[in-house]
Amino acid sequence: MAHKILIVDDDKEFSALLRDVFQQADYAVDACISVDQALERLSEAPYDLVVTDYRMPGRSGIDLVDSILSSAPRTPIIMVSGFLENNVIRALISRGVGGIFMKPLNIFSLLKKATELIQKAAQPALEKLSEEGFTNNLPFPFQTFPCKAKQSQDFARKLFELRDFSKNLLLIGNPGVDVDRLCADLIALSDPHDVPIHLTPERVEREALFGALEEAMEKGAEQITFVFTAAESLQPEQCAIIYQLARRKGPFVALTLPKRFVFFLQRDLNHYYDSGIIDEEFYIFLGSTELRIPELDEISEDIPALADSMLEAAVPGKRFEKAAHAFLARHPWPGHMMELRKAVENAANWTARSVVKADDVKAVLGGLPTTGTAQETQLAEYLRERKRAYQQALEKLTPFLSTSPESRDRNG
């Protein structure tokens, strides 16, 4: 369900502009021209955000702020004005106004602040959810991360808050994230009748889209989430296809199912726009709802459990020793999930034992060969064990080998 915003401004042209901006971002928007009208609307139904002017005929915006904070103190408020004195700004902040913007507006900053305030206001509802039957320290099911680290818990909670997004969601993170698992979590949090369609850049063309849509229909989809990986690599002609899909134009005019879009990027949106990698049309289309996926060095507490799941998927039945867990958690992973997954799989193939040791992981990270048959792997393991035994024997003999024959005779 779309979040509801109430705009209060006697300037009808400016109010219409704000209304259009928020509607383009998939908010449900109502507008009125006075504080009295606004209070009447608020008495009839709650709103997720109020955006109000300061100077209006009759009662001012600060009167509206006081009324809202007394009757619905958790309703977030943004104040917009052509001019505000410093003492008024301080008074508004002290009263709890979440955002203050001066005209002319920066639309992107306004949308970002609106999203932030609505998410923050939704947090108490999240905390009231029952924890019964759920794991990962969260009051809802989540499998992408073990969520032992605070950063991964925060990410899961933010994703929960954004679960009902209706247009675009930008996920910012390094390569190697389990996109399938993350999207499954998102859908489990929102709508089980939603069917995801995953599209790499090479699949963003009409035939592939029609084929994926047919499969989704056969699964009984009531909503479709289109998931685009490496979205920064999309070409202008591919973006044009996405615009047609989103706006039900051209070949997609008959697509009546609700749809939304998830775009995976490696850097934040402003970086690609400022660098000229994406144009202004795509920048505006993507919107401002961004969520950064935590990097491995931020969630080291999660690494052992992540490695366990990767090991089970690669070679069922094998497990890590505790020392290997500790090494994996301490090791820097500049290649993020892709590097961790590769190290886990290579270590599993490197040793013939059922228990993968820290030395096995160190060996594959050190660049030793990691391919070959099971017999070759067992032979390599045998030779390493023989080498260690030889080195230990040599260490014991060294004191004798380093002395003169006369000295050895005297020592018996």
C-alpha positions as CSV (number, residue, x, y, z in Angstrom):
1,M,0.0,0.0,0.0
2,A,1.4,3.4,-1.0
3,H,2.3,5.8,1.8
4,K,-0.1,8.8,2.2
5,I,1.2,12.4,2.2
6,L,-0.8,15.5,3.0
7,I,0.4,18.8,1.3
8,V,-0.7,22.1,2.9
9,D,0.0,25.2,0.9
10,D,-2.1,28.1,-0.3
11,D,0.1,28.5,-3.4
12,K,-1.9,26.2,-5.7
13,E,0.8,26.1,-8.4
14,F,3.5,25.1,-6.0
15,S,1.1,22.6,-4.3
16,A,0.4,21.1,-7.7
17,L,4.2,20.7,-8.3
18,L,4.7,19.0,-5.0
19,R,1.8,16.7,-5.6
20,D,3.1,15.7,-9.0
21,V,6.6,15.0,-7.6
22,F,5.3,12.8,-4.8
23,Q,2.9,11.0,-7.1
24,Q,5.7,10.2,-9.5
25,A,7.5,8.6,-6.6
26,D,4.4,6.5,-6.0
27,Y,3.0,8.2,-2.9
28,A,-0.7,8.7,-2.4
29,V,-1.1,12.5,-2.1
30,D,-3.9,14.8,-0.8
31,A,-3.6,18.6,-0.8
32,C,-5.3,21.5,1.0
33,I,-4.8,25.3,1.2
34,S,-5.2,26.1,4.9
35,V,-4.4,24.8,8.3
36,D,-8.1,24.4,9.1
37,Q,-8.6,22.2,6.0
38,A,-5.5,20.2,7.0
39,L,-6.8,19.5,10.5
40,E,-10.1,18.4,9.1
41,R,-8.3,15.9,6.8
42,L,-6.1,14.7,9.6
43,S,-9.2,14.0,11.8
44,E,-10.6,11.8,9.1
45,A,-7.6,9.6,8.4
46,P,-3.9,9.3,9.4
47,Y,-1.1,10.3,7.1
48,D,2.4,9.0,6.9
49,L,3.8,12.5,6.3
50,V,2.7,16.1,6.3
51,V,4.4,18.7,4.0
52,T,3.3,22.2,5.0
53,D,4.1,25.8,4.1
54,Y,4.9,28.3,6.9
55,R,3.0,31.4,5.8
56,M,-0.6,31.0,4.9
57,P,-3.8,33.0,5.4
58,G,-5.2,32.6,8.8
59,R,-3.3,30.2,11.0
60,S,0.4,29.5,10.2
61,G,2.3,26.4,9.5
62,I,3.7,26.4,13.1
63,D,0.1,26.3,14.4
64,L,-0.4,23.2,12.3
65,V,2.8,21.7,13.6
66,D,1.6,22.2,17.2
67,S,-1.8,20.7,16.5
68,I,-0.3,17.6,14.9
69,L,2.3,17.0,17.6
70,S,-0.4,17.2,20.3
71,S,-2.8,14.8,18.5
72,A,-0.5,12.5,16.5
73,P,3.1,13.1,17.8
74,R,4.7,10.4,15.6
75,T,3.5,11.9,12.3
76,P,6.6,13.2,10.5
77,I,6.4,16.8,9.3
78,I,8.4,18.7,6.6
79,M,8.2,22.5,6.6
80,V,8.7,24.4,3.3
81,S,9.0,28.2,3.0
82,G,10.4,31.0,0.9
83,F,12.0,32.5,3.9
84,L,12.4,31.6,7.5
85,E,14.4,33.5,10.2
86,N,16.9,31.6,12.2
87,N,14.9,31.8,15.5
88,V,11.9,30.3,13.6
89,I,14.0,27.5,12.3
90,R,15.3,26.7,15.7
91,A,11.8,26.7,17.1
92,L,10.6,24.3,14.4
93,I,13.4,21.9,15.1
94,S,12.9,22.0,18.8
95,R,9.2,21.2,18.2
96,G,10.2,18.1,16.3
97,V,9.9,19.1,12.6
98,G,11.9,16.5,10.7
99,G,12.9,18.6,7.7
100,I,13.0,22.2,6.7
101,F,13.4,23.3,3.1
102,M,13.7,26.7,1.5
103,K,12.2,27.6,-1.9
104,P,13.3,26.9,-4.6
105,L,13.4,23.3,-3.7
106,N,15.9,20.5,-4.4
107,I,13.4,17.9,-5.4
108,F,15.7,14.9,-4.9
109,S,16.7,16.1,-1.4
110,L,13.0,16.5,-0.5
111,L,12.1,13.0,-1.7
112,K,15.1,11.5,0.2
113,K,14.1,13.2,3.4
114,A,10.5,12.1,3.0
115,T,11.6,8.5,2.6
116,E,13.8,8.8,5.7
117,L,11.1,10.3,7.9
118,I,8.5,7.8,6.9
119,Q,10.9,4.9,7.5
120,K,11.8,6.2,10.9
121,A,8.2,6.7,11.9
122,A,7.5,3.0,10.9
123,Q,10.2,1.7,13.3
124,P,7.9,1.3,16.4
125,A,5.5,-0.9,14.4
126,L,8.4,-3.1,13.5
127,E,9.5,-3.5,17.1
128,K,6.0,-4.7,18.1
129,L,6.1,-7.7,15.8
130,S,6.1,-11.1,17.4
131,E,9.5,-12.8,17.5
132,E,8.1,-16.3,18.0
133,G,9.4,-18.8,15.5
134,F,11.9,-16.5,13.9
135,T,15.7,-16.5,14.1
136,N,18.6,-14.2,13.3
137,N,17.8,-11.8,16.1
138,L,14.9,-10.3,14.1
139,P,11.1,-10.3,14.6
140,F,10.5,-11.5,11.0
141,P,12.0,-14.2,8.8
142,F,15.3,-13.2,7.0
143,Q,17.9,-15.4,5.4
144,T,20.2,-13.2,3.3
145,F,22.5,-12.6,6.3
146,P,22.8,-14.4,9.7
147,C,22.3,-10.9,11.3
148,K,24.6,-11.5,14.2
149,A,26.2,-8.1,13.3
150,K,24.4,-4.8,14.1
151,Q,24.9,-3.6,10.5
152,S,23.3,-6.6,8.9
153,Q,20.4,-6.4,11.4
154,D,19.9,-2.7,10.5
155,F,19.9,-3.6,6.8
156,A,17.3,-6.3,7.3
157,R,15.1,-3.9,9.3
158,K,15.4,-1.2,6.7
159,L,14.5,-3.7,4.0
160,F,11.5,-4.6,6.1
161,E,10.4,-1.0,6.3
162,L,10.7,-0.7,2.5
163,R,9.0,-4.0,1.8
164,D,5.8,-2.4,0.3
165,F,7.6,-0.1,-2.1
166,S,5.5,0.2,-5.2
167,K,7.9,1.7,-7.8
168,N,11.7,1.5,-7.6
169,L,14.2,0.3,-5.0
170,L,17.9,0.8,-5.4
171,L,20.2,-1.7,-3.7
172,I,23.8,-0.6,-3.5
173,G,26.5,-3.2,-2.9
174,N,29.6,-5.0,-4.0
175,P,29.3,-8.0,-6.4
176,G,28.6,-11.5,-5.1
177,V,25.5,-10.7,-3.1
178,D,23.0,-13.6,-3.2
179,V,20.5,-11.7,-5.4
180,D,18.1,-14.7,-5.4
181,R,18.1,-15.0,-1.6
182,L,17.8,-11.3,-1.1
183,C,14.8,-11.0,-3.4
184,A,13.2,-14.1,-1.8
185,D,13.5,-12.3,1.6
186,L,12.0,-9.2,0.2
187,I,9.0,-11.0,-1.3
188,A,8.5,-13.1,1.9
189,L,8.3,-9.8,3.8
190,S,5.8,-8.3,1.5
191,D,3.6,-10.4,-0.9
192,P,3.9,-14.2,-1.3
193,H,2.0,-13.8,-4.6
194,D,4.7,-11.6,-6.0
195,V,6.9,-13.3,-8.6
196,P,10.5,-11.9,-9.2
197,I,12.0,-11.7,-12.7
198,H,15.8,-11.5,-12.6
199,L,17.4,-9.7,-15.5
200,T,21.1,-9.3,-16.2
201,P,22.0,-6.6,-18.7
202,E,22.2,-9.0,-21.6
203,R,18.7,-10.2,-20.9
204,V,17.1,-6.8,-21.0
205,E,15.5,-7.1,-24.5
206,R,11.9,-7.6,-25.5
207,E,12.0,-11.4,-26.3
208,A,13.5,-12.3,-23.0
209,L,11.1,-10.1,-21.1
210,F,8.1,-11.6,-22.9
211,G,9.4,-15.1,-22.1
212,A,9.9,-14.2,-18.4
213,L,6.4,-12.6,-18.2
214,E,4.8,-15.8,-19.6
215,E,6.6,-17.9,-17.0
216,A,5.5,-15.5,-14.2
217,M,1.9,-15.7,-15.4
218,E,2.0,-19.5,-15.4
219,K,3.2,-19.3,-11.7
220,G,0.0,-17.4,-10.9
221,A,1.7,-14.0,-10.3
222,E,-0.5,-11.3,-8.8
223,Q,2.4,-8.8,-8.8
224,I,5.8,-8.8,-10.5
225,T,9.1,-7.5,-9.2
226,F,11.6,-6.9,-12.0
227,V,15.2,-7.3,-10.6
228,F,18.0,-5.7,-12.7
229,T,21.6,-6.6,-11.7
230,A,24.5,-4.4,-12.8
231,A,22.0,-1.7,-13.6
232,E,24.8,0.8,-14.2
233,S,25.7,-1.2,-17.3
234,L,22.3,-0.8,-19.0
235,Q,22.5,0.9,-22.4
236,P,20.1,3.8,-23.5
237,E,18.1,1.4,-25.7
238,Q,17.6,-1.0,-22.8
239,C,16.5,1.9,-20.6
240,A,14.0,2.8,-23.2
241,I,12.5,-0.7,-23.0
242,I,12.3,-0.4,-19.2
243,Y,10.5,2.9,-19.5
244,Q,8.0,1.2,-21.8
245,L,7.5,-1.6,-19.4
246,A,7.1,0.7,-16.4
247,R,4.6,3.0,-18.3
248,R,2.7,0.2,-20.1
249,K,3.7,1.6,-23.5
250,G,4.5,0.0,-26.8
251,P,4.6,-3.9,-26.6
252,F,3.7,-3.8,-22.9
253,V,0.4,-1.9,-23.2
254,A,-1.6,-5.1,-22.2
255,L,0.4,-5.8,-19.0
256,T,-2.1,-4.9,-16.3
257,L,-0.5,-6.7,-13.3
258,P,1.1,-4.4,-10.6
259,K,4.8,-4.2,-11.1
260,R,7.8,-2.7,-9.4
261,F,11.5,-2.6,-10.0
262,V,14.7,-3.4,-8.0
263,F,18.0,-2.1,-9.4
264,F,21.3,-3.4,-8.1
265,L,24.2,-0.9,-8.3
266,Q,27.8,-1.1,-7.1
267,R,28.0,2.6,-6.2
268,D,25.4,5.2,-5.2
269,L,23.2,6.8,-7.9
270,N,24.8,10.2,-7.7
271,H,28.2,8.7,-8.5
272,Y,27.0,7.3,-11.8
273,Y,25.1,10.5,-12.7
274,D,28.0,12.8,-11.8
275,S,30.4,10.6,-13.8
276,G,28.1,10.7,-16.9
277,I,27.5,6.9,-16.8
278,I,23.8,7.4,-16.6
279,D,21.8,10.2,-18.1
280,E,19.3,12.6,-16.5
281,E,16.2,10.7,-17.6
282,F,17.4,7.4,-16.1
283,Y,18.6,9.2,-13.0
284,I,15.1,10.7,-12.4
285,F,13.4,7.4,-13.3
286,L,15.4,5.5,-10.7
287,G,14.2,7.8,-7.9
288,S,15.7,8.2,-4.5
289,T,14.9,5.1,-2.5
290,E,18.4,3.7,-1.9
291,L,19.5,1.0,0.5
292,R,23.1,0.1,0.9
293,I,24.0,-3.6,1.4
294,P,26.6,-4.0,4.2
295,E,30.1,-5.1,3.2
296,L,31.8,-8.1,4.7
297,D,34.3,-6.0,6.8
298,E,31.3,-4.4,8.5
299,I,29.7,-7.8,9.4
300,S,32.6,-10.0,10.4
301,E,30.4,-11.7,13.0
302,D,28.2,-13.0,10.2
303,I,31.1,-14.5,8.1
304,P,31.4,-17.9,9.8
305,A,27.7,-18.7,9.3
306,L,27.8,-17.4,5.8
307,A,30.8,-19.6,5.1
308,D,29.0,-22.6,6.6
309,S,26.1,-22.1,4.2
310,M,28.4,-21.7,1.2
311,L,30.4,-24.9,2.3
312,E,27.2,-26.9,2.6
313,A,26.1,-25.8,-0.9
314,A,29.5,-26.6,-2.4
315,V,30.2,-29.9,-0.7
316,P,27.4,-31.2,1.5
317,G,28.6,-32.9,4.7
318,K,31.9,-30.9,5.2
319,R,32.3,-28.5,8.0
320,F,34.8,-25.9,9.2
321,E,36.9,-26.2,12.3
322,K,36.6,-23.3,14.8
323,A,40.1,-22.0,13.9
324,A,39.0,-21.8,10.3
325,H,35.9,-19.8,11.4
326,A,38.1,-17.4,13.3
327,F,40.5,-17.0,10.4
328,L,37.6,-16.3,7.9
329,A,36.1,-13.7,10.3
330,R,39.5,-11.9,10.6
331,H,40.5,-12.0,6.9
332,P,39.9,-8.9,4.8
333,W,37.7,-9.6,1.8
334,P,38.3,-6.9,-0.9
335,G,36.4,-9.1,-3.3
336,H,33.5,-9.2,-1.0
337,M,31.0,-12.2,-1.3
338,M,32.5,-13.4,-4.5
339,E,36.0,-13.8,-3.0
340,L,34.6,-15.5,0.2
341,R,32.5,-17.9,-1.9
342,K,35.5,-18.8,-4.1
343,A,37.8,-19.3,-1.0
344,V,35.2,-21.6,0.6
345,E,34.6,-23.7,-2.5
346,N,38.4,-24.0,-3.2
347,A,39.2,-25.0,0.4
348,A,36.5,-27.6,0.3
349,N,38.0,-29.1,-2.9
350,W,41.6,-28.7,-1.6
351,T,41.2,-31.1,1.3
352,A,40.0,-34.7,1.3
353,R,39.1,-34.4,5.0
354,S,35.5,-33.9,6.2
355,V,36.7,-31.0,8.3
356,V,38.1,-27.9,6.6
357,K,41.0,-26.4,8.6
358,A,42.3,-22.9,8.7
359,D,45.5,-24.1,6.9
360,D,43.3,-25.2,4.0
361,V,41.8,-21.8,3.7
362,K,45.2,-20.2,4.0
363,A,46.6,-22.5,1.3
364,V,43.9,-21.6,-1.3
365,L,44.2,-17.9,-0.5
366,G,47.9,-18.2,-0.9
367,G,47.5,-19.1,-4.5
368,L,48.1,-22.9,-4.4
369,P,46.5,-25.0,-7.1
370,T,42.8,-25.7,-6.3
371,T,41.7,-27.8,-9.3
372,G,42.0,-31.5,-10.0
373,T,40.4,-34.9,-9.3
374,A,39.6,-36.2,-5.9
375,Q,42.6,-38.6,-6.2
376,E,44.8,-35.6,-7.0
377,T,43.4,-33.7,-4.0
378,Q,44.1,-36.7,-1.7
379,L,47.6,-37.0,-3.1
380,A,48.3,-33.3,-2.5
381,E,47.0,-33.7,1.1
382,Y,49.3,-36.8,1.6
383,L,52.3,-35.0,0.3
384,R,51.7,-32.0,2.6
385,E,51.4,-34.3,5.6
386,R,54.6,-36.1,4.7
387,K,56.4,-32.7,4.2
388,R,55.3,-31.6,7.7
389,A,56.5,-34.9,9.2
390,Y,59.9,-34.5,7.4
391,Q,60.3,-30.9,8.7
392,Q,59.5,-32.0,12.3
393,A,62.1,-34.8,12.1
394,L,64.6,-32.4,10.6
395,E,64.1,-30.0,13.5
396,K,64.8,-32.7,16.0
397,L,68.0,-33.8,14.3
398,T,69.4,-30.3,13.7
399,P,71.2,-30.0,17.1
400,F,73.1,-33.1,16.3
401,L,73.9,-32.2,12.7
402,S,75.3,-28.8,13.7
403,T,78.0,-30.1,16.1
404,S,81.4,-31.4,15.3
405,P,82.3,-35.2,15.4
406,E,84.5,-34.6,18.5
407,S,81.7,-32.9,20.3
408,R,79.3,-35.7,19.4
409,D,81.9,-38.3,20.7
410,R,82.3,-36.4,24.0
411,N,78.5,-36.3,24.4
412,G,78.4,-40.0,23.9
